[in-house]
Amino acid sequence: MKYLVLGIMIVIGFICLYQVKYKVERCIHTNTALVSAIKKTDKEIRLLKADWAYLNRPTRLAPLAEKLLGLGPIASTQIQEMS
């Protein structure tokens, strides 16, 4: 009887160990996928920041502002003191 209970406990232990191993492998797979997605997103963010910096160059925006909006440098007559 004692050996039967011991054998059942060992079998239950192996089943639990297999389930834990399977869950850990699934977590590792999920973690790997998340790390890959984070790296891809980080690369996209860096590319978008570089594009934004390139498009917001003053040497590019000044002619566009003058041509399309009629904006130019501020004249000294446009500045007033506030008291």
Contacts in CASP RR format, 6 or more apart in sequence:
PFRMAT RR
TARGET T0000
AUTHOR 0000-0000-0000
METHOD contacts of the structure
MODEL  1
MKYLVLGIMIVIGFICLYQVKYKVERCIHTNTALVSAIKKTDKEIRLLKA
DWAYLNRPTRLAPLAEKLLGLGPIASTQIQEMS
62 72 0 8 1.000
65 71 0 8 1.000
65 72 0 8 1.000
66 72 0 8 1.000
END
